Protein backbone atom coordinates (compact mmCIF):
# COMPACT_ATOMS: atom_id res chain seq x y z
CA UNK A 1 0.00 0.00 0.00
CA UNK A 2 1.56 3.24 -1.12
CA UNK A 3 1.55 6.35 1.00
CA UNK A 4 0.23 9.66 -0.38
CA UNK A 5 2.86 12.10 -1.69
CA UNK A 6 2.11 14.64 1.05
CA UNK A 7 2.93 12.24 3.91
CA UNK A 8 5.67 13.65 6.18
CA UNK A 9 9.06 11.93 6.27
CA UNK A 10 8.77 10.72 9.87
CA UNK A 11 5.48 8.93 9.07
CA UNK A 12 7.03 7.36 5.98
CA UNK A 13 9.96 6.06 8.04
CA UNK A 14 7.59 4.68 10.68
CA UNK A 15 5.38 3.07 8.02
CA UNK A 16 8.24 1.22 6.30
CA UNK A 17 9.82 0.26 9.64
CA UNK A 18 6.49 -1.20 10.71
CA UNK A 19 6.15 -3.14 7.43
CA UNK A 20 9.70 -4.47 7.79
CA UNK A 21 9.06 -5.54 11.38
CA UNK A 22 5.82 -7.30 10.37
CA UNK A 23 7.71 -9.03 7.55
CA UNK A 24 10.34 -10.35 9.99
CA UNK A 25 7.67 -11.58 12.41
CA UNK A 26 5.83 -13.32 9.57
CA UNK A 27 9.07 -14.92 8.36
CA UNK A 28 10.07 -16.24 11.81
CA UNK A 29 6.58 -17.66 12.36
CA UNK A 30 6.29 -19.33 8.94
CA UNK A 31 9.90 -20.42 8.27
CA UNK A 32 9.84 -23.46 10.62
CA UNK A 33 7.00 -24.91 8.56
CA UNK A 34 9.36 -25.26 5.61
CA UNK A 35 11.46 -27.64 7.72
CA UNK A 36 8.69 -29.47 9.60
CA UNK A 37 6.50 -30.19 6.58
CA UNK A 38 9.09 -32.22 4.61
CA UNK A 39 10.12 -34.02 7.80
CA UNK A 40 6.54 -35.10 8.40
CA UNK A 41 6.67 -37.42 5.36
CA UNK A 42 9.53 -39.47 6.86
CA UNK A 43 9.06 -43.25 6.97
CA UNK A 44 11.49 -43.76 9.86
CA UNK A 45 10.60 -44.14 13.54
CA UNK A 46 12.10 -40.76 14.45
CA UNK A 47 11.53 -37.52 12.59
CA UNK A 48 14.80 -36.66 10.84
CA UNK A 49 16.16 -36.38 7.32
CA UNK A 50 17.10 -39.99 6.57
CA UNK A 51 19.54 -41.07 3.87
CA UNK A 52 16.64 -42.35 1.75
CA UNK A 53 14.88 -39.00 2.00
CA UNK A 54 17.99 -37.10 1.01
CA UNK A 55 18.47 -39.46 -1.97
CA UNK A 56 14.77 -38.88 -2.89
CA UNK A 57 14.12 -42.61 -2.66
CA UNK A 58 10.33 -43.21 -2.56
CA UNK A 59 10.80 -45.80 0.22
CA UNK A 60 12.03 -43.02 2.50
CA UNK A 61 8.69 -41.23 2.41
CA UNK A 62 5.34 -42.22 3.93
CA UNK A 63 2.16 -40.82 5.43
CA UNK A 64 2.84 -42.64 8.71
CA UNK A 65 2.71 -39.57 10.94
CA UNK A 66 -0.54 -38.41 9.36
CA UNK A 67 -2.09 -41.86 9.88
CA UNK A 68 -1.05 -41.70 13.54
CA UNK A 69 -2.61 -38.27 13.83
CA UNK A 70 -5.91 -39.36 12.25
CA UNK A 71 -6.33 -42.90 13.57
CA UNK A 72 -4.32 -42.60 16.76
CA UNK A 73 -1.24 -44.48 17.86
CA UNK A 74 -3.11 -47.71 18.65
CA UNK A 75 -3.15 -48.71 14.98
CA UNK A 76 0.58 -48.20 14.49
CA UNK A 77 1.45 -50.03 17.73
CA UNK A 78 -0.41 -53.18 16.67
CA UNK A 79 -3.33 -52.94 19.13
CA UNK A 80 -6.77 -53.98 17.93
CA UNK A 81 -10.19 -52.90 19.11
N, C-alpha and C positions, 0 to 999 in steps of 0.2 A: 504494500500500500504506500503510495507516494505521498509525501507531505506537500502542502501548498507552497508556492514560491515565497509567500510573505511570512513564512514561519521563522521565528528568530533562531539564531545559531545555537543557543543553549538548549532549546527544545529539540532541534535536529540531532544534536549530540546525544541527548537523553534518549530519544526515540531509537536511534541506531544502536546505542549501548544496550537498551532494553531488548531489542530484537536479537542481538548477538548473545546476550545472556540466556534468553529463551531458547535459542538454537543450541547452545551448549547443554542446557538442562535436557532438552529433547534428545540430543545425541547420547548423553550418559544414561538416560532411561531406556532407550531403544537399542543401543549397541550390544548389550549382553544377549539379546534375542538372536543376533546373528551368529553367536557361538552356541547357544543352547539348542536352537532349532536343529542344526545338523547333527548335534550329539544325540538328540532324542531318537534318531533312526538307527542307533547302534544295536547290533545283534548280540553283543557281549553282555556278561553279567553286570559289569560296572560301566558307568557312562564315561567313556573316554574315546579319543580318536585311535581306533585300532589300526593295525597294519593293513587289514583288508579294506577298511574304510579309506585310508589314505591312498591305496592302490585302485580305488573305485571298483573293487570286486563286489558284485551283487550279493554275495554271501555275507558280506560284512554289514549289510543293512537289513533292518526288519521293522515291523510295527509293534514289536514286543511291549515297549513302554506304554504305547497307546492302548493296547489290549489290556494291560494291567490297570490302566486308569479307568477304562470303561467297565470291564468285567470284574475287577478287583484282583487281589493277589492270590486268592484261593485257586483260581484256574491255573495259574502259572506254577503253583507249588504242588500241584497234583492232587489236591483235595477234591472230593466230589460231594454233591449235595445229598 
